[in-house]
Amino acid sequence: MMDRFVQGRGTYREIDMIWELTKEMEGHTICALADAAAWPVQGLLRHFRPEVERRMREYQEKNGPVLFGGAHARDQDPTLALPPNVASPAAAKEISLTP
């Protein structure tokens, strides 16, 4: 997920998801390595969240909506049923899956 954030292929929902995940790791295990793994991610999001969101916005303007998990909406089979919240930030009704 962090590699996709660097490229801008993440979603706004994933930013919040990874933040919550790191908060759950911190202080809830007997191993100090969980805290140590969570802190760099928390620091990135605390100090550079606007930059991460800017990269996502620029990537999506250039490449179209990104599905949760990083795939491009334009690469999906238009005959498949997709849930209404399939891509971020656009709602499914705003996504054109045909070229």
C-alpha positions in Angstrom: 0.0 0.0 0.0 2.8 2.4 0.8 4.4 1.8 -2.6 1.2 2.7 -4.2 1.0 5.9 -2.1 4.5 6.9 -3.5 3.1 6.5 -7.1 -0.2 8.1 -6.3 -2.2 5.0 -6.9 -3.7 4.8 -3.4 -7.1 6.0 -2.3 -8.2 8.4 0.3 -10.0 5.6 2.1 -6.7 3.7 2.3 -5.0 6.6 4.0 -7.5 6.5 6.8 -7.4 2.7 6.8 -3.6 2.5 7.3 -3.7 5.2 9.9 -6.2 3.2 11.9 -4.2 0.1 11.5 -1.0 1.7 12.8 -3.0 3.0 15.8 -4.2 -0.5 16.5 -0.6 -1.9 16.4 0.8 0.7 18.7 0.7 -0.3 22.3 -1.4 -3.4 21.7 1.3 -6.1 21.4 4.0 -7.4 23.6 6.6 -6.9 20.9 8.1 -3.4 20.6 8.7 -4.0 16.9 5.0 -3.4 16.2 5.3 0.1 17.6 8.5 0.7 15.7 6.8 -0.4 12.5 3.8 1.9 13.0 5.7 5.1 13.9 7.2 5.9 10.4 3.8 5.5 8.7 2.1 7.7 11.3 4.8 10.3 10.9 4.4 10.3 7.1 0.7 10.7 7.4 0.9 13.3 10.2 3.3 15.5 8.4 2.8 14.8 4.7 -0.8 13.8 4.2 -1.5 16.8 1.9 1.5 15.7 -0.3 0.2 12.1 -0.4 -3.3 13.4 -1.4 -1.8 15.7 -4.0 0.0 12.8 -5.6 -3.2 10.7 -5.7 -5.1 13.6 -7.2 -2.5 14.2 -9.9 -2.3 10.4 -10.7 -6.0 10.1 -11.0 -6.3 13.2 -13.2 -3.7 11.6 -15.5 -4.8 8.0 -15.4 -8.4 8.0 -14.3 -10.0 6.6 -11.2 -8.2 4.0 -9.1 -10.1 1.0 -7.7 -9.5 0.0 -4.1 -6.4 -2.1 -4.2 -4.7 0.0 -6.9 -6.1 -1.3 -10.2 -7.3 1.2 -12.8 -11.1 1.4 -13.4 -10.5 1.7 -17.1 -8.9 -1.8 -17.2 -12.0 -3.5 -15.8 -14.4 -5.5 -17.9 -17.5 -3.3 -18.4 -19.7 -6.4 -18.4 -19.0 -7.2 -14.8 -21.2 -5.9 -12.0 -19.3 -3.4 -9.8 -20.4 -2.0 -6.5 -21.3 1.8 -6.4 -18.2 2.6 -4.3 -15.7 0.8 -6.5 -13.3 3.7 -7.1 -12.0 6.6 -5.2 -12.8 9.5 -5.2 -15.4 9.2 -7.9 -18.6 7.3 -7.4 -19.2 4.4 -9.8 -22.0 6.3 -11.6 -19.3 8.8 -12.6 -16.9 6.2 -13.9 -16.9 5.4 -17.6 -15.5 1.9 -18.0 -15.8 2.0 -21.8 -13.0 3.8 -23.8 
